Each structure stands twice: as C-alpha cells, then as structure tokens.
Amino acid sequence: MNNQLDRNSDIPLYQQIEQIIKEKILKGEWPVGTKIPSQRKLASIFCVNRSTVTAAIDELTAEGLLEGKRGGGTKVTKYTWSGLASGPALDWTSYVRSGIHRPNSLTIQEINRQEVKKEIIRLGTGELSPELLPYRDMKTILRHAEAEKLTLGYEEPKGNRYTREVIKDRLEQKGVSVSPDSILIVSGALQALQLISIGLLKRKSAVLTERPSYLYSLHVFQSMEMKLCGIPADEKGLDPAVIPACKKQCGADLLYTIPTFHNPTGRQMTEERKKELIRISKQQCLPIIEDDAYGDLWIDGPPSPPLKAFDQDGNVLYVGTLSKTVSPGLRIGWVAGPEPVIERLADIKMQTDYGSSSLSQWAAAKWMESGLYEKNLARIRNKLKIRRDTALRCLEAHCEGIASWEKPSGGFYIWVTFHKPLQIHTLFEKALKKNILINPGTLYDQEARQSIRLSYSYASLSDLEKGIRTIAELARELM
Amino acid sequence: MNNQLDRNSDIPLYQQIEQIIKEKILKGEWPVGTKIPSQRKLASIFCVNRSTVTAAIDELTAEGLLEGKRGGGTKVTKYTWSGLASGPALDWTSYVRSGIHRPNSLTIQEINRQEVKKEIIRLGTGELSPELLPYRDMKTILRHAEAEKLTLGYEEPKGNRYTREVIKDRLEQKGVSVSPDSILIVSGALQALQLISIGLLKRKSAVLTERPSYLYSLHVFQSMEMKLCGIPADEKGLDPAVIPACKKQCGADLLYTIPTFHNPTGRQMTEERKKELIRISKQQCLPIIEDDAYGDLWIDGPPSPPLKAFDQDGNVLYVGTLSKTVSPGLRIGWVAGPEPVIERLADIKMQTDYGSSSLSQWAAAKWMESGLYEKNLARIRNKLKIRRDTALRCLEAHCEGIASWEKPSGGFYIWVTFHKPLQIHTLFEKALKKNILINPGTLYDQEARQSIRLSYSYASLSDLEKGIRTIAELARELM
C-alpha cells in the first residue's frame, strides 16, 4: 500500500491513508469483520509516524467504517455506505474460522511474517541460503530449452514419463530399485504427505514418528483428524524395538521417519537399525513413509542406503525432493512405492491440482540428467561443511557448559538443548527483538522446552557467529 | 515394461515376461493383494499374443506368486518367497480403499486411461489441441530467462509479488479492481477449489451450483463430506430468483458458478443476471466462487465484465487460470477476493504444497506482461471460431432432428441433448469401440442421461467431422 502514497501531494498523508483504507473497505477487500493491521504495523507499512496513522483511523472511526475493539484491535464495521440499507453483511470471518484445515501455529505464522525482513538473522530456516542457490546453472538450463522435450499440455497422472525415468536412475544409484511406473512426481515432499493423508488413511488414524520430528510442526495429518504418536530416538535413530508396543497402544496405521540427517535433530539412522526397522515393519504390517529430503546433503561421507533399499516387500513409501539441494521454488519431489499405492496417490493428485508444473518437471529432469545436479551437490556439500564447522565452533565458544548438542554429519540442523530450564518462548521473543529468528524446540516436540533447532544452511557465516553468540547470552540470562 | 523384453534373446518371451512380473512382485512394486492387469492388457503392454501372457501367468500361478480369482482377475498372493515365513503381509489394498478422498468416477478413470492412446478421437476433452499450444512463444520466453527476476527459493505465501502485480493489471482490464494483496497464486483453478473446500467450509456444508455443472464431475467438495445442490439455468445463465429458496432448502454456504462460457453448457450469463446475482448474494449473505477459466476465449465478441466487477462488498472469490489459454502444464491460476480470505487460503496452500512453482509463476508473468498472451489469445480465438463453426455445421448435417444444442459464443463446449431417451453409457462404449471418446452428460448432472458435452477445442477438424458423424449414427441406432 505504501507506493500508493504521494509524498509531494498537497493532500496530507493522514488523509491519503484514510482514502486508501476507505477504498479497501468499500471495494470489499477488507470486508465487514476484518481485523485491520495494528497501528504500529500500518505505520511501518506506510513508513509514517504512528500519529499519522492514528489520525487516519480516527477519521474512519468517526465515519463509522471502523470500530475499535477493546483488546481486539480495530475492525471493519457493518455500517458501510453500501451496507447501510441492506441488513447484515456476509461474515467472512466465520468462514475463515470454520474451515477444516488447521491454521499454521502462531509461532510459525510469526516466523513466516518476520523472515521476509531484510535485517533479520535467520538461525532456524530450513533452506539453502540464497547465495548457495544455483542461479547460473538454472539460467543455463532454461536458455537451452529445447521445445521438443517440453510439455505444455497436461502430463500423465504420475508425472512426465521422462522425468520419472531420470528419477528412477538416480534412485538406482542409491540402491533403490523401482520402475518409473512406481514413481509419482509431486510438488515437493510436503505434498506427498498431504496426498498420503487424504489418500491412504481413515479419519482418526494414528501416525508414529520420531519425537522430536518435523512432522509435529505441520498440521497435514492432524487436519484430517489424525493423531501423531511420538517414539523415542537416540543418536542411532529411532528405536525399532519399541514400535510393537507403541503401535498397539495408539493403534498406529503408519510410521513416518526421516532416517538420514533427521529434521530437527540432524541424526543418522545406522544401517543395522534400518534393517531392524524394515523387519519390524514387516512383522507388524506397518507401512513406512521414508522422508529422504536431506540424504544427498552428506558432509563427512555418504550415508548408508535409504530404508527403501532394504525393503523387499513394498512396505516403504520413499519420498525425495529437489527443494533442499537445487531449488525450493521448483516444487519438485517424488514418491516411490508399490504401484497400486502410487496409482491411488496419482488419482488424488489429479483431483486436487491436475499434476505438477510441466516446466518444473522438465527442468528437474534436465538438472539430474545433465550432471549439473551432482556438480551442484559437490559445491553445496563443501559450503555446508564450512557452515556446519563454523556453527559448531561458535557453539563451543559460547555455549560450552550451558547446552549440549551432537555433531551432524549432513543436512542442515543442529539440535541444541540447554542444560537448565528456560522459557523458550521468551528466548524466541528476546532474540527477535535483537533481529534474530530461532525455531523453538516446542515446534517439533511439545516437551522440548529447553531446545532449539539451529540451522546452518541459511544465515551467512558472520551472522551465524553473531546469532549464536547473542542466543547464548540471552539463554544465560534466562536460565 | 515393454522395453524390458529382448526379442532377440534365446530365452522365450513368456519366460522373460514371467521374470519381469516376478521381479515386480518380489521387489514389492506389486505387493500382496494387488490385482494385476488383465491378460488382454498385459498382451497389449508387451506387444505379444495373449497366449504368451497366459503361459507366463500360468507359470507364476504354479509357483504360488499369483492366484486367479473367479470374476476378480488375477491377484498377487500371500505366498511369496519373502512372505512365506513371516505371517500375514501388509495389506496396502485396505489403505488404498480407506482414504478420505474419493477416487475419480469410473467413467473419468476410463476416459483418463483411453485418452493417452494415439488413435483415439477425443470429442470430450476440455483442453486446447496440442497444435494450438504456443510452443514457440514459450521457448522464446525461456530462452530470454533473466536470472534476476527468477526466484529459486520459496515464494511469499500469496505467490510471487511481481506475478501478482501483473495479474492485478490484467484483472483491471476486465473491470475487476483488486490489489496484489488480495490475490493468491494457485496451481490451476482446481487447486483454488481444493483450498476453498478445506479452508473455508465446515464438513456437511452445501454448495449451490448450476445444473449441469463441471463441479459435479469433481469430488473436491464431496470428499470433505459436503454436498452439491443444483439450481436451474437457462440460456441467460443460472436463475438468481430461485437462490433464496434453494439456499433455505439445503442450507447452502456457498455458490459456485461459471458465468462465462459455462462448462459444460457453453452458456453466457447476461449482465442483467450478473447484477441480480450480486444483489441476491448480498441479500442472502451467500459468498460466490466465480470460475472464469474461459472468459478470455470469446469468439463472437467480448463478454460482459465478470461478476467480480459488480461486487462492491467482497462477496465474490474470483478464480482465473492460464490453463485454457496458454498451457495446462504451466499449472498457474489465481484467486482474488477479500484479504482475510486470501490470507487464510495462502496459509493453507503453504501447508499443503509450500506454493506454486516459481518457474511457472515467473513464466506466467512473462506471458502476460510481454504482450505474448494477448497475441496468443487472438490466434486461438480465430482457431476456435473455425472449430466451433465446423462442429456446428457437422451437428446440423448429422444430428438435425435427433438432437438439440445452442451455439456457444466462446469457450470450448457444445451441450448436445438427444430428443429421445438412449442409454448414454452404451453410447459411450459403442463410440469407444470406434475409437471415439465422448463425455456423457451424466458426469455433469446425474439426470442428463440424454446429453453429451461436445468439445471442439481438441480434436482436429477432420476428426470432429468424423466423430460427430459416427456419434450421430450410433445415437440413431440406440434411440
């Protein structure tokens, strides 16, 4: 809205702001019942003093377009020019509140809002830093666009055939042998979970997962009335031995795991555990979703093969993605599993978005078959090593004695646990006041009130150093 | 699977086929309980005689890997090498059957299966013919990829800012005035409906829509336990006067309409009706989803402005897309509506697929701001005019006296209703035997047992001629 202000105009700024807000209300962009942004936020949007905003709001309130609610901010009232004569107005608020899918948690909403700010140091962000993203190579691929391999029409339900063949080849290199018919291309790994939640499970189903887990920070299963049941994990990954009891207790229908470079703990499941997990899955007739988003991002040496490589019975749905290695914006991931399951998921995908972008599918194939993917990986692994080592060095320098952590051998994350209780949300807020954004452990496990997920993939080296030092200072104060 | 056969090998083909199927079973791609393709289908997949397939299946059955079910086809049995010692195997079939989201209707599944065949004449397909898709222009856009406008990271929750500004400009040309903050970029119009279904409505909600309607062919609302209530329409579009009674009767929470070049009837709502619909929507506090997928595809002259242009209260969620005009594979559409609603839908989109492909969003902006979009539209309108006129001429030549239809002035469809009762599914099957694929009216309205949706956008002119002639002959036989 800021660029609608004319600072050279004779009309005072508060009147211009009044007019802009009035238009939003009268055009129905801010319908009746809408809580408008706070005065502080409006002042920051318009780059004006708060008193200017207050003057505009006062005018609009006097005109009967806005109404101040005690403690509830300012809302658009029913008394609008167009609404005056025609009785009650449509109440969108009740629609927004009553939808089936849960809103993101307030902490995640706050993180989403804050992380767009330029001055913020993002210590929790689970993505590659913009400086690590391969803009030049993507440009090269696009420049050589050969129209004959491009599809502009709808793709097959499982996704572009050629792209699936390229994915098949990559999986083979990891010891996972599947045919292209057993692969579904999806718009990122998260969509795979979304499709599984509405495609394979009943309402009230239960899903087992490591605790803490990335899965707790999503609402993908919970929005379909499903519950998550946490199972313990140690530095070798989740403990398969407890699965039979856990499964019985909560009636689990599925197990979700990130065996390699776990989110948020950074841990790696050992090969022995993987084999044991496969054995238990078979014995318990318990399907597994293996999320391998980080598997290619090893730092100290290649990890053992994915769970799927040990699965002879089709009990594992394997999920992969290019989001963490090439480009999150590409929105390309894949699921590999038994054909009837893949066909069911493909049918639902067609029914919800008619398939993933053919442009992205084409680019994904180009990345992988041209060799640029491997070249890019080698570069990123080097950079991640430097970043991880810097983060560890900073932790040793500033958090020795007040927190513990493990050294991850790949992926993006270090799970830092403070030795003494502290108000993790206060730490979050105090850090934010110093322009540092952290992901509290409670996002991944309600009980993890002394932990944070530290990501070394996003912030610059100097910001990592500065951020970790500041967090350590704040934590010391709070403990 | 076909390309796995080695026709020069000394190993007989049936043994090779046996081996291929065995691997699929032992690797878990066809898990226990999977119904394998019919012998006829396998013969066609492998390009061999059916007897060769039978020999392979017999071997596998003797080995205990397959089991023939009377009337139920052939299934993978529990008795596999790996399964022998370990009790019951995981039953994926029950997962596939118990998911929340409904499978596509059997007719649509059959259409999806058949339409990939080269020899099929597609008289029902709702997309542009490959020969109409702008491959050259897309190539030009990609070749000029300027890295600075490309995003490889995640986009903002509502989608790329610049793309939303370009969409805002286009909407303004249609008389729709919204700010970029009130626009959400989605992966095609269908995803907009999916997000609305899980984002704004309770379970058991009811949605009003024209009958027949495209919406009946989807399960997007029904899968969330919502019901559709049909309202009558005539050549001027749906009749707003009946809405109060319909709303009361079924307790409707939303109205979905395709006012311009309706799918499947091709009808155009008059401006008078649009204004009346807006008035009724306001009076009844009934939000409207306006699906404007076809609005740019006028043939005889521009249509009246969209409903959204008459909406002063933010009661209309406007849905647009590039799928019908540029490329379905691009998967780019948009929703424009009140900001709180758009924010809610954006939050859910982030939770289900983290946003649409940034590559596609970038290409979409390029299409619209470069002028290529308008140039392409002009070309397509000309082509559609020729196609529509050919279809009408063929209908007059072959269906005069046995069916009636209206002349559409834009879009893709002619709704053809036969004068006498006939078994529409028999017509579908008999046409399919002659390699012609039609969309029965019952997909869009259970009661429309004498109608078909004829699309002139996909088949070539000669196929349109041949197809319509054949359908007329078959219908005459059946009536």
Interface residues (C-beta under 8 A of the other chain):
Chain A: M1 K24 L26 K27 G28 E29 W30 P31 T34 K35 S82 G83 S86 G87 P88 A89 L90 D91 W92 T93 Y95 V96 S98 G99 I100 H101 P103 N104 Q109 N112 V116 E127 L128 P130 L133 P134 Y135 R136 M138 K139 L142 R143 A145 A147 L150 T151 L152 G153 Y154 E155 E156 P157 S177 V178 S179 D181 S182 S187 G188 L190 Q191 Q194 S197 I198 G199 L200 L201 K202 R203 L218 H219 V220 S223 M224 D253 S281 K282 Q283 C285 L286 P287 D311 Q312 D313 G314 N315 S323 V326 S327 P328 G329 L330 R331 I332 P338 E339 P340 V341 R344 D347 I348 M350 Q351 T352 D353 Y354 G355 S356 S357 S358 L359 S360 A363
Chain B: M1 K24 L26 K27 G28 E29 W30 P31 T34 K35 S82 G83 S86 G87 P88 A89 L90 D91 W92 T93 Y95 V96 S98 G99 I100 H101 P103 N104 Q109 N112 V116 E127 L128 P130 L133 P134 Y135 R136 M138 K139 L142 R143 A145 A147 L150 T151 L152 G153 Y154 E155 E156 P157 S177 V178 S179 D181 S182 S187 G188 L190 Q191 Q194 S197 I198 G199 L200 L201 K202 R203 L218 H219 V220 S223 M224 D253 S281 K282 Q283 C285 L286 P287 D311 Q312 D313 G314 N315 S323 V326 S327 P328 G329 L330 R331 I332 P338 E339 P340 V341 R344 D347 I348 M350 Q351 T352 D353 Y354 G355 S356 S357 S358 L359 S360 A363
